[in-house]
């Protein structure tokens, strides 16, 4: 599939989304947001995609927002070059309609789409990942990094604030104290600090990074039932914010009851007893249980 700012490549049931503006260190634009959202839509609709890897072309993962608009970079009302721009939220009296779609942060629109994804998402961080280059990763499930990569939540050093829903994701991943230190200082830090702080799962030599990410994706694709993985992804992410374990018990119970009656569950047990690889028949496109999704759609208002 041809996109303006990314590559979309499926091989052996693994989709690799490659940020593809190497001459700009894969700096993020409105078009990249639209391309990535569309890519996740296509991935969810394709039963042949069992896992997703996101990486960058060239020597960077993503250097953050494209700053070529200069002082107007973050003044969305003044930007006429944003393909995602939707109307004008400024009222005639100068007040702002904060519920207007035009106020929405593009990075947040992307991470919310990744959050809704039905496939496992692995970040293979091959180089600098700053600003939206790091916050977009927070909605991904597992982050592997090159030992030459760098990270930075640099927003306070640009006169803005963390975006892309990172105030929700980051403390849940690394803890509130570490999240505050990184966002307060806006410092750029190295791969070892990212590993020590719990941001990434493992470090790899640059030439070993994608093979390691593919090996992890391969383990998922070869050994698991895709409907079970889709449900598990949403169960774990959504329970992160639950106010009582009873909320998990409700969904666990419904999921176990529904899945226990399927051909997938029968195949999982029989293949184990027969000591052979399982061949799960159910597909995300048509075999999700009737209670899914169990959450109300959240509107921007």
C-alpha positions as CSV (number, residue, x, y, z in Angstrom):
1,X,0.0,0.0,0.0
2,X,1.3,3.4,-0.9
3,X,1.4,6.2,1.6
4,X,3.0,9.6,1.6
5,X,4.9,9.5,4.9
6,X,5.0,5.8,5.9
7,X,5.7,2.3,4.5
8,X,3.2,-0.5,5.0
9,X,4.6,-3.9,4.5
10,X,3.1,-7.3,5.5
11,X,5.3,-10.4,5.4
12,X,4.5,-13.7,7.0
13,X,1.6,-12.2,9.0
14,X,3.7,-9.4,10.5
15,X,3.0,-5.8,9.5
16,X,5.9,-3.4,9.6
17,X,4.9,0.3,9.6
18,X,8.0,2.4,8.8
19,X,8.0,6.1,9.4
20,X,9.4,7.3,6.1
21,X,10.7,10.9,6.0
22,X,14.3,10.0,6.5
23,X,15.6,13.4,5.2
24,X,13.6,15.0,8.0
25,X,14.5,12.4,10.6
26,X,10.9,11.1,10.2
27,X,9.5,14.3,11.8
28,X,5.8,14.1,12.5
29,X,3.3,15.9,10.4
30,X,-0.5,16.0,10.0
31,X,-0.2,13.8,7.0
32,X,1.8,11.2,8.9
33,X,-0.9,11.2,11.6
34,X,-3.6,10.5,8.9
35,X,-1.4,7.9,7.2
36,X,-0.7,6.0,10.5
37,X,-4.4,6.1,11.6
38,X,-5.4,4.7,8.2
39,X,-2.7,2.0,8.5
40,X,-4.0,0.8,11.8
41,X,-7.5,0.8,10.4
42,X,-6.3,-1.5,7.6
43,X,-4.4,-3.7,10.0
44,X,-7.4,-4.3,12.2
45,X,-9.5,-5.3,9.2
46,X,-6.9,-7.7,7.9
47,X,-7.0,-11.2,9.6
48,X,-3.6,-11.9,7.9
49,X,-2.0,-9.3,10.2
50,X,-1.2,-11.0,13.5
51,X,1.3,-8.4,14.9
52,X,2.5,-4.9,14.1
53,X,6.0,-3.5,14.3
54,X,6.5,0.3,14.1
55,X,10.0,1.6,13.3
56,X,11.7,4.5,11.5
57,X,13.5,4.7,8.1
58,X,17.2,5.8,8.2
59,X,18.9,6.9,11.4
60,X,16.0,8.2,13.4
61,X,12.7,6.7,14.8
62,X,11.0,10.1,14.9
63,X,12.6,13.5,15.8
64,X,9.3,14.9,17.0
65,X,7.0,17.5,15.4
66,X,8.1,19.0,12.1
67,X,9.3,22.5,13.1
68,X,9.6,23.9,9.6
69,X,6.6,26.2,10.3
70,X,8.8,28.1,12.8
71,X,7.1,30.1,15.5
72,X,3.7,28.9,14.2
73,X,4.5,25.2,14.6
74,X,2.2,24.7,17.6
75,X,-0.3,27.5,16.8
76,X,-2.8,25.3,15.1
77,X,-5.2,28.2,14.5
78,X,-2.5,29.9,12.3
79,X,-1.5,26.8,10.4
80,X,-3.0,26.5,6.9
81,X,-0.8,23.5,5.9
82,X,-2.4,20.9,8.2
83,X,-4.4,18.3,6.3
84,X,-6.2,17.3,9.5
85,X,-7.4,20.9,10.3
86,X,-11.1,20.9,11.0
87,X,-12.8,24.3,11.1
88,X,-12.1,27.2,13.5
89,X,-12.8,26.9,17.2
90,X,-12.5,30.6,17.9
91,X,-15.9,32.3,18.4
92,X,-16.9,35.7,17.1
93,X,-16.3,37.2,20.6
94,X,-12.8,35.7,20.7
95,X,-13.6,32.9,23.1
96,X,-12.7,29.3,22.3
97,X,-15.0,26.4,21.8
98,X,-12.9,23.8,23.6
99,X,-15.1,20.9,22.4
100,X,-14.5,21.8,18.8
101,X,-12.7,19.1,16.8
102,X,-10.2,21.7,15.6
103,X,-8.8,21.9,19.1
104,X,-7.8,18.2,19.1
105,X,-4.2,17.2,19.4
106,X,-3.0,15.2,16.4
107,X,-0.7,13.0,18.5
108,X,-3.6,12.1,20.7
109,X,-5.8,11.2,17.8
110,X,-3.0,8.7,16.8
111,X,-2.4,7.2,20.2
112,X,-6.1,6.8,20.8
113,X,-6.3,4.9,17.6
114,X,-3.4,2.7,18.6
115,X,-5.1,2.1,22.0
116,X,-8.1,0.8,20.2
117,X,-6.0,-1.6,18.0
118,X,-6.9,-5.3,18.0
119,X,-3.4,-6.5,17.2
120,X,-0.2,-6.5,19.3
121,X,2.0,-3.5,18.6
122,X,5.8,-3.5,19.0
123,X,7.9,-0.4,18.7
124,X,11.4,-1.0,17.3
125,X,13.1,2.3,18.2
126,X,16.1,2.5,15.8
127,X,17.3,6.0,16.7
128,X,16.3,9.4,18.2
129,X,12.7,9.5,19.5
130,X,11.7,12.9,20.8
131,X,8.4,14.6,21.5
132,X,5.7,12.9,19.6
133,X,8.4,10.4,18.5
134,X,8.4,9.0,22.0
135,X,4.8,9.7,23.1
136,X,3.4,7.8,20.2
137,X,5.2,4.7,21.4
138,X,3.4,4.8,24.8
139,X,0.2,3.4,23.3
140,X,2.2,0.5,21.8
141,X,2.6,-2.7,23.9
142,X,6.3,-3.5,23.9
143,X,9.2,-1.2,23.1
144,X,12.6,-2.5,21.9
145,X,15.4,0.0,21.3
146,X,18.7,0.3,19.6
147,X,21.5,0.9,22.1
148,X,22.2,4.1,20.1
149,X,18.7,5.4,20.5
150,X,17.8,8.6,22.4
151,X,14.5,9.8,24.0
152,X,13.2,13.1,25.2
153,X,9.9,14.4,26.5
154,X,11.1,17.9,25.5
155,X,7.7,19.8,25.7
156,X,8.5,22.2,28.5
157,X,11.7,23.2,26.6
158,X,9.5,24.1,23.6
159,X,7.0,26.1,25.7
160,X,4.2,23.5,25.5
161,X,3.1,20.5,27.5
162,X,3.1,16.7,27.0
163,X,0.6,15.5,24.4
164,X,-0.6,12.4,22.7
165,X,-2.4,11.3,25.9
166,X,1.0,10.8,27.5
167,X,-0.1,12.2,30.8
168,X,-2.3,9.1,31.0
169,X,0.1,6.5,29.4
170,X,3.5,7.6,30.8
171,X,2.9,7.3,34.5
172,X,1.3,3.9,34.0
173,X,4.4,2.7,32.2
174,X,7.2,4.1,34.2
175,X,5.6,5.4,37.4
176,X,4.6,8.9,38.4
177,X,8.0,10.1,39.8
178,X,10.0,9.0,36.7
179,X,7.4,10.5,34.4
180,X,7.5,13.8,36.2
181,X,11.3,14.0,36.2
182,X,11.5,13.4,32.4
183,X,8.7,15.8,31.6
184,X,9.8,18.5,34.1
185,X,13.3,18.6,32.8
186,X,12.7,18.0,29.1
187,X,16.1,16.4,29.0
188,X,17.2,14.1,26.2
189,X,18.4,10.8,27.6
190,X,20.1,7.7,26.3
191,X,19.0,4.1,25.7
192,X,20.3,2.8,29.0
193,X,18.4,5.4,31.0
194,X,15.3,4.4,29.0
195,X,15.8,0.8,30.0
196,X,16.6,1.6,33.6
197,X,13.5,3.8,33.8
198,X,11.2,1.1,32.5
199,X,10.4,2.8,29.2
200,X,11.8,0.1,27.0
201,X,11.9,-3.7,27.4
202,X,15.4,-4.4,25.9
203,X,18.4,-2.9,24.1
204,X,19.9,-4.3,20.9
205,X,22.7,-3.5,18.5
206,X,21.3,-1.6,15.6
207,X,21.6,-4.5,13.2
208,X,19.9,-6.8,15.7
209,X,16.9,-4.6,16.5
210,X,14.4,-5.5,13.8
211,X,15.3,-9.2,13.9
212,X,14.6,-9.1,17.7
213,X,11.2,-7.4,17.1
214,X,10.3,-9.8,14.4
215,X,11.2,-12.8,16.6
216,X,8.8,-11.5,19.3
217,X,6.1,-10.9,16.7
218,X,6.7,-14.3,15.3
219,X,6.3,-16.0,18.7
220,X,2.9,-14.3,19.0
221,X,1.8,-15.1,15.5
222,X,2.9,-18.8,15.6
223,X,1.5,-19.8,19.0
224,X,-1.6,-17.9,19.9
225,X,-5.3,-17.5,18.9
226,X,-5.8,-14.2,17.3
227,X,-9.2,-13.5,18.9
228,X,-7.7,-14.3,22.4
229,X,-4.9,-11.9,21.7
230,X,-7.3,-9.2,20.6
231,X,-9.4,-9.6,23.7
232,X,-6.4,-9.8,26.0
233,X,-4.9,-6.5,24.6
234,X,-8.1,-4.6,25.3
235,X,-8.7,-6.3,28.7
236,X,-5.3,-5.4,30.1
237,X,-5.2,-1.8,28.7
238,X,-8.7,-1.0,29.8
239,X,-8.3,-2.5,33.3
240,X,-5.3,-0.2,33.9
241,X,-7.8,2.5,34.8
242,X,-10.4,0.4,36.5
243,X,-11.4,1.5,40.0
244,X,-12.0,-2.0,41.4
245,X,-11.0,-5.6,40.5
246,X,-14.7,-6.4,40.1
247,X,-14.5,-4.6,36.8
248,X,-11.9,-7.1,35.6
249,X,-13.8,-10.0,37.0
250,X,-16.9,-9.1,35.0
251,X,-14.9,-9.0,31.7
252,X,-12.7,-12.0,32.6
253,X,-15.9,-14.1,33.3
254,X,-17.6,-13.1,30.1
255,X,-14.5,-13.7,28.0
256,X,-13.7,-17.1,29.6
257,X,-17.4,-18.2,29.2
258,X,-17.6,-17.1,25.6
259,X,-14.2,-18.3,24.5
260,X,-14.5,-21.6,26.3
261,X,-17.3,-22.6,23.9
262,X,-15.3,-21.9,20.7
263,X,-13.4,-24.1,18.4
264,X,-10.3,-22.2,19.4
265,X,-10.6,-23.4,23.0
266,X,-11.2,-27.0,21.9
267,X,-8.2,-26.8,19.5
268,X,-6.0,-25.3,22.2
269,X,-6.6,-28.2,24.6
270,X,-6.5,-31.0,22.0
271,X,-3.3,-29.7,20.3
272,X,-1.6,-29.5,23.7
273,X,-2.6,-33.1,24.6
274,X,-1.6,-34.3,21.2
275,X,1.7,-32.4,21.4
276,X,1.3,-30.7,18.1
277,X,1.1,-27.0,16.9
278,X,-2.4,-25.6,17.3
279,X,-4.3,-24.4,14.3
280,X,-6.8,-21.9,15.6
281,X,-9.8,-21.3,13.2
282,X,-11.4,-18.1,14.7
283,X,-10.8,-14.7,13.1
284,X,-11.0,-11.2,14.6
285,X,-13.1,-10.1,11.6
286,X,-16.0,-12.4,12.4
287,X,-15.5,-14.3,15.7
288,X,-15.3,-11.6,18.4
289,X,-17.8,-12.4,21.2
290,X,-21.1,-10.7,21.3
291,X,-20.3,-8.6,24.4
292,X,-17.4,-6.9,22.6
293,X,-16.8,-4.0,22.8
294,X,-17.9,-3.7,26.4
295,X,-17.1,0.0,26.9
296,X,-19.0,3.0,25.8
297,X,-17.5,5.0,23.0
298,X,-15.7,8.1,24.3
299,X,-16.6,11.3,22.5
300,X,-14.4,14.5,22.3
301,X,-16.6,17.0,24.1
